Amino acid sequence: MPYALFTVPTSQRALKKLPQDVRRHLLVELQTLRANPMLGAQLKGKFRALRSLHTRYKGTDYRVVYQVQEKEQAITIWYAASRENFYRSLDKLPLPQ
């Protein structure tokens, strides 16, 4: 059974800031997580509860940080943006530890 995708206000705002074609690309990439939620890389340190999906669109790298809740079969999208300064911005967000 595929996992359900959920967003939080932080990720919704981040996605709205991206150009529409990039947003569409990321949404297609996120659909692959529904079948294989462990596809993204496990983060380390204080973000070890999260995973990061890496993707490239028109020569620019993008990251989507998400958390998998296996019991609920749910994926929560916490943040999405280009790779540039991504982890610096992520550090400022109220994320689960």
C-alpha positions as CSV (number, residue, x, y, z in Angstrom):
1,M,0.0,0.0,0.0
2,P,1.5,3.4,-0.9
3,Y,2.4,5.9,1.8
4,A,0.3,9.1,2.1
5,L,2.1,12.4,1.6
6,F,1.5,15.3,4.0
7,T,3.0,18.8,4.1
8,V,3.5,21.3,6.9
9,P,3.1,25.1,6.6
10,T,6.9,25.5,6.3
11,S,7.1,23.2,3.3
12,Q,4.0,24.7,1.7
13,R,5.6,28.2,1.9
14,A,8.9,26.9,0.6
15,L,7.2,25.1,-2.4
16,K,5.2,28.3,-3.2
17,K,8.5,30.3,-3.5
18,L,9.8,28.0,-6.2
19,P,9.1,28.5,-9.9
20,Q,6.0,26.6,-11.1
21,D,8.0,24.2,-13.4
22,V,10.4,23.3,-10.5
23,R,7.4,22.8,-8.2
24,R,5.8,20.4,-10.7
25,H,9.1,18.5,-11.0
26,L,9.4,18.1,-7.2
27,L,5.8,16.9,-6.9
28,V,6.5,14.2,-9.5
29,E,9.6,13.2,-7.6
30,L,7.7,13.1,-4.4
31,Q,5.3,10.6,-5.9
32,T,8.2,8.1,-6.1
33,L,8.5,8.3,-2.3
34,R,4.9,6.9,-1.9
35,A,6.1,3.5,-3.2
36,N,9.7,3.7,-1.8
37,P,9.9,6.1,1.2
38,M,13.4,5.1,2.1
39,L,14.7,6.3,-1.3
40,G,16.2,9.5,0.2
41,A,19.4,9.7,2.2
42,Q,19.2,9.5,6.0
43,L,20.5,12.8,7.5
44,K,23.0,12.8,10.3
45,G,23.5,14.7,13.5
46,K,20.6,16.6,14.9
47,F,18.5,15.8,11.8
48,R,18.9,12.1,12.0
49,A,15.1,11.6,12.2
50,L,14.8,13.0,8.7
51,R,15.6,11.9,5.2
52,S,16.6,14.0,2.1
53,L,15.5,13.4,-1.4
54,H,18.1,14.8,-3.9
55,T,17.0,15.7,-7.4
56,R,18.2,17.9,-10.3
57,Y,16.2,20.1,-12.6
58,K,17.6,22.1,-15.5
59,G,21.1,22.0,-14.0
60,T,20.1,23.0,-10.5
61,D,20.2,20.6,-7.5
62,Y,17.2,20.5,-5.2
63,R,16.6,18.9,-1.9
64,V,13.4,17.8,-0.1
65,V,13.5,17.0,3.6
66,Y,10.9,14.6,4.9
67,Q,10.1,12.2,7.7
68,V,8.7,8.7,7.4
69,Q,6.1,7.5,9.9
70,E,6.1,3.7,9.2
71,K,3.2,2.8,11.6
72,E,0.9,5.4,10.0
73,Q,2.3,4.7,6.5
74,A,2.8,8.5,6.1
75,I,5.5,10.8,4.8
76,T,5.7,14.4,6.1
77,I,7.4,16.9,3.9
78,W,9.2,19.5,6.1
79,Y,11.1,21.6,3.6
80,A,12.1,21.9,0.0
81,A,14.5,24.3,-1.8
82,S,17.5,24.5,-4.1
83,R,20.8,23.0,-2.7
84,E,22.4,26.4,-2.3
85,N,22.3,27.3,1.4
86,F,19.8,24.5,1.9
87,Y,21.2,23.1,5.1
88,R,21.9,26.6,6.6
89,S,18.2,27.4,6.1
90,L,17.2,24.0,7.4
91,D,19.1,24.7,10.6
92,K,16.8,27.7,11.3
93,L,13.6,25.7,11.0
94,P,11.6,24.1,13.9
95,L,12.1,20.5,12.8
96,P,11.7,17.2,14.8
97,Q,14.9,16.1,16.4
